[in-house]
Amino acid sequence: MANHLKRLAIPKAYEAVHRALEEEILSGRIPMGSPLPTETELAEQFGVTRHTVREGMRALEQSGLVRREAGRRLHAVLPHHEDLAPRGSRALLMQGVTFRELWVVALRLEVWAVEMAAPLIDAAVIEKLEANVAAMDTALSEGRSIIALDVEFHALIAEAARNRVLLMSREPVSLLFYPSLEKLFRHPRTADLSPARVLEAHREILVALRQGDAVAARDWMERHIMDFRRGYDLAGIDLDQPVDTKVEPSTMR
């Protein structure tokens, strides 16, 4: 019977320090904004070397739960959804997710976002959306990429929904989904059509949000995301190939 027992996976000392500190922060025992104990204090408390503590704190810093403030002391912080997204995106890439998988989820998330945002949206957000659509119109007329503006348009709507779970759910997907659109904007069968259709959809969504018409906003958003799938079909691109991440949203101009 002993032959069937698996070897225990014993965490390294620095991993144990990382997890212990993470638990202290997540439980609230180390409040947001509060400094962490010094390396010396933590080494004494945990019964490990300062080097081990330093490695554990470095891992904690990479997780976004702490940040160095004046005097180089680490403080507990609330990570922004954009800080957490790359880790989720990397996990999706490691799974070899396809554009089809991303598209199915993006369809639901973007529709939910505009549904939730519609009754909450205010004049300030409308003004930002109007500026975004105007900038996209200018970019198209000048032959420049509109992907960065597309990313911004959808992010503005998602933020207007005021739902942190939605924001944290859609960000890893959008980091992979939007670079995939570059294929449509560069493919000879869709290069002239796809950007113009994006602008048209954004205009209609904006009109609906400005008028407070949640149903029309939802319908246009659904048509908009469905259009991406049709673009892939028109271009003859295989939806079931792993997503291409050569184009980063931050570099799209």
C-alpha positions as CSV (number, residue, x, y, z in Angstrom):
1,M,0.0,0.0,0.0
2,A,2.9,2.4,0.8
3,N,4.0,2.0,-2.8
4,H,0.9,3.9,-4.0
5,L,1.7,7.0,-1.9
6,K,2.9,10.1,-3.7
7,R,5.9,12.0,-2.7
8,L,5.1,15.1,-0.7
9,A,5.6,18.4,-2.6
10,I,7.3,20.5,0.2
11,P,7.4,24.2,-0.7
12,K,10.7,26.0,-0.6
13,A,11.2,28.3,2.4
14,Y,10.8,31.5,0.4
15,E,7.5,30.2,-1.0
16,A,6.3,29.6,2.5
17,V,7.2,33.2,3.4
18,H,5.4,34.5,0.3
19,R,2.3,32.6,1.1
20,A,2.3,33.6,4.8
21,L,2.7,37.3,3.9
22,E,0.0,37.0,1.2
23,E,-2.4,35.5,3.7
24,E,-1.7,38.3,6.2
25,I,-2.5,40.9,3.5
26,L,-5.6,39.2,2.1
27,S,-7.0,38.6,5.6
28,G,-6.6,42.2,6.5
29,R,-4.2,41.6,9.3
30,I,-1.8,43.8,7.3
31,P,-4.1,46.6,6.2
32,M,-3.8,48.2,2.8
33,G,-1.3,51.0,2.9
34,S,0.5,49.7,5.9
35,P,4.2,48.9,5.8
36,L,5.4,45.3,6.1
37,P,7.8,44.4,8.9
38,T,11.5,44.7,8.0
39,E,13.5,41.8,6.6
40,T,15.2,41.3,10.0
41,E,11.9,41.3,11.9
42,L,10.3,38.8,9.4
43,A,13.4,36.5,9.5
44,E,13.1,36.4,13.3
45,Q,9.4,35.7,13.2
46,F,9.6,33.0,10.6
47,G,12.9,31.5,11.8
48,V,14.6,31.8,8.4
49,T,17.4,33.8,6.9
50,R,17.1,37.4,5.6
51,H,17.9,36.1,2.1
52,T,14.9,33.7,2.3
53,V,12.7,36.6,3.4
54,R,14.0,38.8,0.6
55,E,13.2,36.1,-2.0
56,G,9.7,35.7,-0.5
57,M,9.1,39.5,-0.5
58,R,10.3,39.7,-4.1
59,A,7.7,37.1,-5.2
60,L,5.1,39.0,-3.2
61,E,6.0,42.2,-5.0
62,Q,5.7,40.6,-8.4
63,S,2.1,39.5,-7.4
64,G,1.1,43.2,-7.1
65,L,0.1,43.0,-3.5
66,V,3.0,45.2,-2.2
67,R,4.9,48.2,-3.5
68,R,8.0,50.0,-2.5
69,E,7.4,53.4,-1.0
70,A,9.7,56.1,0.3
71,G,12.6,54.6,2.2
72,R,12.3,51.4,0.2
73,R,9.8,49.9,2.7
74,L,7.2,47.6,1.1
75,H,3.6,48.6,1.7
76,A,0.5,46.5,1.2
77,V,-1.5,47.8,-1.8
78,L,-4.7,47.0,-3.6
79,P,-3.6,45.8,-7.1
80,H,-5.3,47.3,-10.1
81,H,-7.1,45.0,-12.5
82,E,-4.6,46.0,-15.2
83,D,-1.7,44.8,-13.0
84,L,-3.3,41.4,-12.6
85,A,-4.3,40.8,-16.2
86,P,-1.0,39.8,-17.7
87,R,-0.7,36.8,-15.4
88,G,-4.1,35.6,-16.5
89,S,-3.2,36.2,-20.2
90,R,0.0,34.2,-19.8
91,A,-2.0,31.4,-18.3
92,L,-4.4,31.4,-21.2
93,L,-1.5,31.4,-23.7
94,M,0.1,28.4,-21.9
95,Q,-3.2,26.6,-22.4
96,G,-3.0,27.3,-26.2
97,V,-6.4,29.0,-26.3
98,T,-7.8,29.8,-29.7
99,F,-9.5,32.9,-31.1
100,R,-12.8,30.9,-31.1
101,E,-12.5,30.4,-27.4
102,L,-11.6,34.1,-26.8
103,W,-14.4,35.3,-29.0
104,V,-17.1,33.2,-27.3
105,V,-16.2,34.7,-23.9
106,A,-15.6,38.3,-25.3
107,L,-19.0,38.2,-26.8
108,R,-20.6,37.7,-23.4
109,L,-18.3,40.0,-21.5
110,E,-18.7,43.0,-23.8
111,V,-22.5,42.6,-24.0
112,W,-22.7,42.4,-20.2
113,A,-20.5,45.4,-19.9
114,V,-22.6,47.7,-22.1
115,E,-25.8,46.4,-20.4
116,M,-24.5,47.3,-17.0
117,A,-23.0,50.5,-18.1
118,A,-26.0,51.9,-20.0
119,P,-28.1,52.9,-16.9
120,L,-25.0,54.2,-15.0
121,I,-23.1,56.1,-17.8
122,D,-22.7,59.9,-17.2
123,A,-21.9,62.9,-19.3
124,A,-18.2,62.7,-18.6
125,V,-18.0,59.1,-20.0
126,I,-20.1,60.1,-23.0
127,E,-17.7,63.0,-23.7
128,K,-14.7,60.6,-23.6
129,L,-16.5,58.1,-25.9
130,E,-17.3,61.0,-28.3
131,A,-13.7,62.0,-28.4
132,N,-12.6,58.4,-28.9
133,V,-15.0,58.0,-31.9
134,A,-13.9,61.3,-33.4
135,A,-10.2,60.2,-33.0
136,M,-11.0,56.9,-34.7
137,D,-12.7,58.6,-37.6
138,T,-9.6,60.8,-38.0
139,A,-7.2,57.9,-37.7
140,L,-9.1,55.9,-40.4
141,S,-9.1,58.9,-42.8
142,E,-5.3,59.2,-42.3
143,G,-4.7,55.5,-42.8
144,R,-3.5,54.9,-39.2
145,S,-4.3,51.9,-37.0
146,I,-7.4,52.2,-34.8
147,I,-6.8,49.2,-32.6
148,A,-5.5,51.3,-29.6
149,L,-8.7,53.4,-29.9
150,D,-10.8,50.3,-30.1
151,V,-9.3,49.0,-26.9
152,E,-9.9,52.3,-25.2
153,F,-13.6,52.5,-26.4
154,H,-14.4,49.1,-24.8
155,A,-12.4,49.8,-21.7
156,L,-14.3,53.1,-21.1
157,I,-17.6,51.2,-21.3
158,A,-16.4,48.4,-19.0
159,E,-15.2,50.9,-16.4
160,A,-18.5,52.7,-16.6
161,A,-20.2,49.5,-15.6
162,R,-18.6,49.9,-12.1
163,N,-18.2,46.2,-11.6
164,R,-14.7,45.1,-10.5
165,V,-15.4,41.4,-11.2
166,L,-16.3,42.3,-14.8
167,L,-13.1,44.4,-15.1
168,M,-10.9,41.7,-13.8
169,S,-12.6,39.0,-15.9
170,R,-12.4,40.8,-19.2
171,E,-8.9,42.3,-19.0
172,P,-6.9,39.0,-19.6
173,V,-9.2,38.2,-22.5
174,S,-8.9,41.6,-24.1
175,L,-5.1,41.5,-23.9
176,L,-5.2,38.5,-26.2
177,F,-8.4,39.3,-28.2
178,Y,-7.4,42.6,-29.5
179,P,-4.0,41.6,-31.0
180,S,-5.9,38.9,-32.9
181,L,-7.9,41.7,-34.6
182,E,-4.7,42.9,-36.3
183,K,-5.0,39.9,-38.6
184,L,-8.3,41.2,-39.9
185,F,-7.0,44.7,-40.3
186,R,-4.0,43.5,-42.3
187,H,-5.7,40.6,-44.3
188,P,-6.3,41.6,-48.0
189,R,-9.9,40.4,-47.8
190,T,-10.9,42.4,-44.8
191,A,-8.3,45.3,-44.5
192,D,-10.6,47.8,-46.1
193,L,-13.9,46.6,-44.6
194,S,-13.2,45.6,-40.9
195,P,-11.9,49.0,-39.5
196,A,-14.8,50.9,-41.1
197,R,-17.3,48.4,-39.6
198,V,-15.7,48.9,-36.2
199,L,-16.2,52.6,-36.5
200,E,-19.8,52.2,-37.6
201,A,-20.6,50.0,-34.6
202,H,-18.9,52.3,-32.2
203,R,-20.9,55.2,-33.5
204,E,-24.2,53.3,-33.1
205,I,-23.3,52.1,-29.6
206,L,-22.4,55.7,-28.6
207,V,-25.8,57.0,-30.0
208,A,-27.7,54.4,-28.0
209,L,-25.8,55.2,-24.8
210,R,-26.2,58.9,-25.3
211,Q,-30.0,58.4,-25.7
212,G,-30.1,56.0,-22.7
213,D,-31.3,53.2,-24.9
214,A,-29.9,50.1,-23.1
215,V,-31.6,47.7,-25.5
216,A,-30.1,49.3,-28.6
217,A,-26.7,49.5,-27.0
218,R,-26.8,45.9,-26.2
219,D,-28.0,44.9,-29.6
220,W,-25.3,46.9,-31.4
221,M,-22.6,45.6,-29.1
222,E,-23.6,42.0,-29.9
223,R,-23.6,42.7,-33.6
224,H,-20.2,44.4,-33.2
225,I,-18.6,41.3,-31.6
226,M,-20.4,38.9,-33.9
227,D,-18.8,40.9,-36.8
228,F,-15.3,39.9,-35.6
229,R,-16.3,36.3,-36.1
230,R,-17.7,37.0,-39.5
231,G,-14.5,38.8,-40.4
232,Y,-12.4,35.7,-39.6
233,D,-14.7,33.6,-41.7
234,L,-14.5,36.0,-44.6
235,A,-10.7,36.1,-44.4
236,G,-10.5,32.4,-44.2
237,I,-8.5,32.4,-41.0
238,D,-8.7,29.3,-38.8
239,L,-10.5,30.2,-35.6
240,D,-9.1,27.1,-33.9
241,Q,-5.4,28.0,-34.2
242,P,-3.7,29.3,-31.0
243,V,-4.0,33.1,-30.7
244,D,-1.2,35.2,-32.1
245,T,0.4,37.6,-29.6
246,K,2.9,39.3,-31.7
247,V,1.0,42.6,-31.6
248,E,0.8,44.2,-28.1
249,P,-2.1,46.5,-27.3
250,S,0.3,49.0,-25.8
251,T,2.2,49.3,-29.0
252,M,-0.7,49.7,-31.4
253,R,-0.8,53.1,-32.9
